[in-house]
Amino acid sequence: MSSELKKVLNRRSFISAAGAAALAAPAFAQQAALPSNGSVEIEEDISQAVRRNISSFRTLDWRPYFSDLKNGAVLVDISSRALHYWSEDGGTYRLYPSSVPLTPELTKKGRTKVTRKVVGPTWRPTPSMKKRNPEWPDVVEPGPDNPLGTHALYLSWTYYRIHGTHDTRKIGRRSSNGCIGLYNEHIAQLFDLTKVGTQVLLI
């Protein structure tokens, strides 16, 4: 390859990379500038959160975590902020970005299972949420203001859910009071894939 051709290719690579960075910058700036209205919990340093999420977003094998795939299996990796799903026959695998609890104190880890599935769930703050936020309503019916989004998978742990969210800023961040959140389109897919009895493990 001639030195002149190398110069041209290197210049093109630089321009392409610079263009991609310029296109991405407004999105990050827009996210960072979004205000919190008191009901949306967002990390203080969004850019750091995004970098950590992208670098650790990876596929996993189910075998180190489950003895079998009876009823299917859901693995939530709190560190990488990702939810993994395997079907009972092992033929279907899905990987979804998720929101995770704000603090270690709000984070519950271990084994549970899906006990109920609800389309258009009603949201009620837990007693501890109400204590921290007495101005919050006692109940929010299904709709665009509902923190549970369009679908919810209720777990055997009291107050814990895997659910959707209408606030897409929350996904990929520490932003919940204990539940695991997905984009509404992703929770709809997971809702169809899972059943009552599906194994769930949070690590």
NORKA-V776925 format. One record per pair of residues at least 4 apart in sequence whose C-alpha atoms are under 7 Angstrom apart, sorted by sequence separation. I is the first residue (numbers start at 1). J is the second residue. If there is no record, write none. Layout:
I	J
I	J
//
This chain:
1	5
2	6
3	7
4	8
5	9
6	10
7	11
8	12
9	13
10	14
11	15
12	16
13	17
14	18
15	19
16	20
17	21
18	22
19	23
20	24
21	25
24	28
25	29
26	30
27	31
28	32
29	33
30	34
36	40
45	49
46	50
47	51
48	52
49	53
50	54
51	55
52	56
53	57
62	66
63	67
69	73
77	81
78	82
86	90
87	91
102	106
103	107
125	129
126	130
127	131
128	132
129	133
130	134
142	146
148	152
182	186
183	187
184	188
185	189
186	190
187	191
188	192
189	193
190	194
194	198
1	6
36	41
77	82
87	92
101	106
125	130
141	146
155	160
170	175
182	187
76	82
77	83
86	92
87	93
101	107
130	136
140	146
154	160
155	161
76	83
86	93
154	161
75	83
76	84
85	93
86	94
153	161
154	162
74	83
75	84
85	94
152	161
153	162
74	84
75	85
84	94
85	95
152	162
153	163
171	181
74	85
84	95
152	163
171	182
73	85
74	86
83	95
84	96
151	163
152	164
171	183
73	86
82	95
83	96
125	138
151	164
32	46
72	86
73	87
82	96
83	97
124	138
149	163
150	164
72	87
82	97
83	98
124	139
148	163
149	164
168	183
72	88
81	97
82	98
123	139
124	140
148	164
149	165
165	181
71	88
81	98
123	140
148	165
149	166
162	179
163	180
164	181
165	182
69	87
70	88
81	99
122	140
123	141
147	165
160	178
161	179
162	180
163	181
164	182
165	183
166	184
69	88
81	100
122	141
147	166
160	179
161	180
162	181
163	182
164	183
165	184
122	142
164	184
121	142
78	100
120	142
144	166
57	80
123	146
164	187
56	80
123	147
163	187
57	82
123	148
53	80
121	148
53	81
121	150
120	150
121	151
119	150
120	151
121	152
119	151
118	151
119	152
126	159
118	152
150	184
117	152
118	153
149	184
117	153
151	187
116	153
117	154
151	188
116	154
114	153
115	154
114	154
115	155
114	155
115	156
113	155
114	156
112	155
113	156
112	156
112	157
99	170
106	177
107	178
99	171
102	174
106	178
98	171
99	172
100	173
101	174
102	175
97	171
98	172
99	173
100	174
101	175
102	176
97	172
99	174
100	175
101	176
102	177
99	175
100	176
101	177
99	176
101	178
101	179
100	179
100	180
116	196
99	180
100	181
115	196
98	180
99	181
114	196
115	197
98	181
99	182
114	197
98	182
113	197
114	198
97	182
113	198
114	199
113	199
112	199
113	200
112	200
111	200
112	201
111	201
81	172
110	201
111	202
110	202
109	202
110	203
109	203
53	172
72	194
49	173
73	198
74	199
75	200
76	201
77	202
78	203
71	197
72	198
73	199
74	200
75	201
76	202
77	203
71	198
72	199
73	200
74	201
75	202
76	203
42	170
71	199
43	173
43	174
43	175
42	175
41	175
//
